[in-house]
Amino acid sequence: MKYSKHNHVYRYQAVLLRERFDKHVKEPDMRKAVELLKAGEEELFLNQHPIPKYFATSPGGVAYERVVTPPDWVLDYWHPLEKAQYPEYFKRREERKKEFIAMWEKEYGKEDPKEKHH
């Protein structure tokens, strides 16, 4: 399906493609299904745009994973002097961690020390 700046042409081609898919969706013969899949992948490769457009923050874009958001557990390794700069935040964070652990134990039960992995 070739790219078109006319939306109605694109939509028509999408409907035709969906019809082709629905016609073979319950193909019982696996050899024929693999053959159809290979033919579809080849058609996709032949019809793809030579210079595909990517959104900047999407995979393949120039800014993909540029800004890394650190996971929450990193804060557990802060030095006490660093934590002392934000006392209210870390007090509330410890309370919420306890609440989360209580909720987890209520739903899934306490951890069995025999099952700990070393």
Protein Blocks (a to p, Z undefined) as FASTA:
>chain_A
ZZdfbfklmmmmmmmmmmmmmmmmmcfblklmmmmmmmmmmmmmmmpcfbdcddfkbghi
akgokbccddfklmmmpcfklmmmmmmlmmmmmmmmmmmmmmmmmmnopadfklpcZZ
